[in-house]
Amino acid sequence: MSGSSDVIVVGGGLIGCAIAFRLARMKISVTVFERGAPGCEASSAAAGMLAPQGETVAPDAFYQLCAASRDLYPDFVAEIEEMTGQPVNLRRDGTLMVAVSEDERLSLNNVFEGQTRAGLPLARLTVAEVRERAPLLSPRVAGGLLAPQDYWLDNEMLVRSLHAACLSCGVKFCSHIGVERFNVCKNRLDSIETGSSQRLGGGCYSAHTYVLACGAWSSEAAASLGVRLPVRPCRGQMMEFEVSSDFPVAVRSGHHYLVPRSGGRLIAGSTMEDAGFEKKVTAQGILSILDSVCRFAPFVKDLPFRRAWAGLRPDTNDHKPILGFGRFENLVYATGHFRNGILLAPITAQLISELISSGSCSLPLDEYSPARFSC
Ligand SMILES: Cc1cc2nc3c(=O)[nH]c(=O)nc-3n(C[C@H](O)[C@H](O)[C@H](O)COP(=O)(O)OP(=O)(O)OC[C@H]3O[C@@H](n4cnc5c(N)ncnc54)[C@H](O)[C@@H]3O)c2cc1C
């Protein structure tokens, strides 16, 4: 790495790259250390739903953070598309939530009541209206809701374009280089130490401020700080099928969903498994996804199968992200985004870049503070 940077970001997933991008747009120099390729882990494995309403029964403070990030998405994507000329395919057609069983119908009723009482836009659809929007769904679908502001996008395209946008505004990437140690001096970080690479060799690098954005591996990365960061992996398996005509809408039922992708692809997910760092696709995982999506979309069982993969969500004890300064005065945490890291990338980038550049930020971060875990 020639020259030093104002900020070193450790972890080049969507969260680390979005923060680097925002900082670079503020003319702050940034280097990202990523032990694989940028975006190669959970950020590429995800389904790409930007669905604050689909993840909530009744809106709370965390919903507000998610909705604020969703609202930043159109401008965030437009900025990246304009800089790179590469499309990201943000779809603002809304997301269908459907029920098959009586229990599911009752839980959709609760969602409808909780969200409409809070003034959120949500339409209750009859069976005929659901079928009009997604004619291939099962005749057993007993009704549904349409969340018009739950968007979706192709997160693999997003990570590629964001990486290109970062490069074009001067972010330096040290890819395929893992950070092995943080060196501490009193209550400050002094430097990071990397493993060796053909290009750079192992080395010691310093900056004014450091960002820890290592996703599911954040706890491992923080070990040399003497901090027990409560972030653990939650495995999610995914499948991709070929469709002859584009499926019209993202559909979910509970934690299972179908999300259209361009080029005649449809993805189905997902599992939520405590399997450590094993990123395996398992027969059990595939079976459980197929069982669940075929209840509301039986046509899936006849689709040509293309591929399956697994990724690791960064989960925390309260399933909320860890954002902001903690015990070390020049180290910011940006991790633990669990099921919502794609959705939360723009707001995380905005708040963390504000914190680094001015010491304060435009939304209160107390609920997400590392101090709640003594970090
Ligand atoms: C199956 C699945 C479906 C999902 N669907 C959605 C969805 O629809 N919507 C949504 O909002 N979210 C979804 N998520 C969650 C979302 O993917 C994550 O919350 C988000 O990607 C986390 O981003 P990140 O940058 O923190 O982590 P990651 O993308 O995992 O990036 C962390 C990076 O840090 C690097 N790293 C780790 N340790 C080191 C080190 N020591 N040195 C250097 N680099 C290091 C890793 O190589 C990795 O690239 C899903 C996740 C999964 C697995």
The ligand as an SDF file (V2000), in Angstrom:
LIG
                    3D

 53 58  0  0  0  0  0  0  0  0999 V2000
  -28.9520  -16.4550    2.3510 C   0  0  0  0  0  0  0  0  0  0  0  0
  -28.9710  -15.0190    2.7770 C   0  0  0  0  0  0  0  0  0  0  0  0
  -30.0220  -14.1940    2.3640 C   0  0  0  0  0  0  0  0  0  0  0  0
  -30.0420  -12.8490    2.7400 C   0  0  0  0  0  0  0  0  0  0  0  0
  -31.0160  -12.0310    2.2470 N   0  0  0  0  0  0  0  0  0  0  0  0
  -31.0120  -10.7100    2.5640 C   0  0  0  0  0  0  0  0  0  0  0  0
  -31.9800   -9.8450    1.9990 C   0  0  0  0  0  0  0  0  0  0  0  0
  -32.8190  -10.2570    1.1920 O   0  0  0  0  0  0  0  0  0  0  0  0
  -31.9640   -8.5430    2.3670 N   0  0  0  0  0  0  0  0  0  0  0  0
  -31.0310   -8.0480    3.2460 C   0  0  0  0  0  0  0  0  0  0  0  0
  -31.0750   -6.8420    3.5550 O   0  0  0  0  0  0  0  0  0  0  0  0
  -30.0850   -8.8530    3.7770 N   0  0  0  0  0  0  0  0  0  0  0  0
  -30.0520  -10.1670    3.4630 C   0  0  0  0  0  0  0  0  0  0  0  0
  -29.0970  -10.9970    3.9910 N   0  0  0  0  0  0  0  0  0  0  0  0
  -28.1690  -10.4660    4.9850 C   0  0  0  0  0  0  0  0  0  0  0  0
  -27.0280   -9.7200    4.3230 C   0  0  0  0  0  0  0  0  0  0  0  0
  -26.4970  -10.4900    3.2750 O   0  0  0  0  0  0  0  0  0  0  0  0
  -25.9400   -9.4040    5.3550 C   0  0  0  0  0  0  0  0  0  0  0  0
  -26.4940   -8.8010    6.5010 O   0  0  0  0  0  0  0  0  0  0  0  0
  -24.9180   -8.4350    4.7450 C   0  0  0  0  0  0  0  0  0  0  0  0
  -24.4460   -8.9330    3.5140 O   0  0  0  0  0  0  0  0  0  0  0  0
  -23.7640   -8.2100    5.7030 C   0  0  0  0  0  0  0  0  0  0  0  0
  -22.8090   -7.4530    5.0070 O   0  0  0  0  0  0  0  0  0  0  0  0
  -21.3270   -7.3450    5.5580 P   0  0  0  0  0  0  0  0  0  0  0  0
  -20.5720   -6.4990    4.6340 O   0  0  0  0  0  0  0  0  0  0  0  0
  -21.3840   -6.9800    7.0110 O   0  0  0  0  0  0  0  0  0  0  0  0
  -20.8210   -8.8700    5.5480 O   0  0  0  0  0  0  0  0  0  0  0  0
  -20.1310   -9.7110    4.3730 P   0  0  0  0  0  0  0  0  0  0  0  0
  -20.7560   -9.4760    3.0650 O   0  0  0  0  0  0  0  0  0  0  0  0
  -20.0560  -11.1230    4.8470 O   0  0  0  0  0  0  0  0  0  0  0  0
  -18.6900   -9.0480    4.2950 O   0  0  0  0  0  0  0  0  0  0  0  0
  -17.7380   -9.1810    5.3160 C   0  0  0  0  0  0  0  0  0  0  0  0
  -16.3890   -9.2520    4.5950 C   0  0  0  0  0  0  0  0  0  0  0  0
  -15.3400   -9.2020    5.5570 O   0  0  0  0  0  0  0  0  0  0  0  0
  -14.2840  -10.0120    5.0570 C   0  0  0  0  0  0  0  0  0  0  0  0
  -13.4160  -10.3590    6.1710 N   0  0  0  0  0  0  0  0  0  0  0  0
  -13.7240  -11.1130    7.2560 C   0  0  0  0  0  0  0  0  0  0  0  0
  -12.6750  -11.1750    8.0880 N   0  0  0  0  0  0  0  0  0  0  0  0
  -11.6770  -10.4290    7.5440 C   0  0  0  0  0  0  0  0  0  0  0  0
  -10.3460  -10.0990    7.9390 C   0  0  0  0  0  0  0  0  0  0  0  0
   -9.8320  -10.5540    9.0800 N   0  0  0  0  0  0  0  0  0  0  0  0
   -9.6110   -9.3090    7.1230 N   0  0  0  0  0  0  0  0  0  0  0  0
  -10.1220   -8.8260    5.9530 C   0  0  0  0  0  0  0  0  0  0  0  0
  -11.3910   -9.1170    5.5310 N   0  0  0  0  0  0  0  0  0  0  0  0
  -12.1510   -9.9030    6.3210 C   0  0  0  0  0  0  0  0  0  0  0  0
  -14.9990  -11.2120    4.4450 C   0  0  0  0  0  0  0  0  0  0  0  0
  -14.1740  -11.8590    3.4920 O   0  0  0  0  0  0  0  0  0  0  0  0
  -16.2270  -10.5520    3.8290 C   0  0  0  0  0  0  0  0  0  0  0  0
  -16.0660  -10.2660    2.4490 O   0  0  0  0  0  0  0  0  0  0  0  0
  -29.0220  -12.3350    3.5950 C   0  0  0  0  0  0  0  0  0  0  0  0
  -27.9600  -13.1570    3.9840 C   0  0  0  0  0  0  0  0  0  0  0  0
  -27.9320  -14.4900    3.5700 C   0  0  0  0  0  0  0  0  0  0  0  0
  -26.7710  -15.3570    3.9770 C   0  0  0  0  0  0  0  0  0  0  0  0
  1  2  1  0
  2  3  1  0
  2 52  2  0
  3  4  2  0
  4  5  1  0
  4 50  1  0
  5  6  2  0
  6  7  1  0
  6 13  1  0
  7  8  2  0
  7  9  1  0
  9 10  1  0
 10 11  2  0
 10 12  1  0
 12 13  2  0
 13 14  1  0
 14 15  1  0
 14 50  1  0
 15 16  1  0
 16 17  1  0
 16 18  1  0
 18 19  1  0
 18 20  1  0
 20 21  1  0
 20 22  1  0
 22 23  1  0
 23 24  1  0
 24 25  2  0
 24 26  1  0
 24 27  1  0
 27 28  1  0
 28 29  2  0
 28 30  1  0
 28 31  1  0
 31 32  1  0
 32 33  1  0
 33 34  1  0
 33 48  1  0
 34 35  1  0
 35 36  1  0
 35 46  1  0
 36 37  1  0
 36 45  1  0
 37 38  2  0
 38 39  1  0
 39 40  1  0
 39 45  2  0
 40 41  1  0
 40 42  2  0
 42 43  1  0
 43 44  2  0
 44 45  1  0
 46 47  1  0
 46 48  1  0
 48 49  1  0
 50 51  2  0
 51 52  1  0
 52 53  1  0
M  END
$$$$
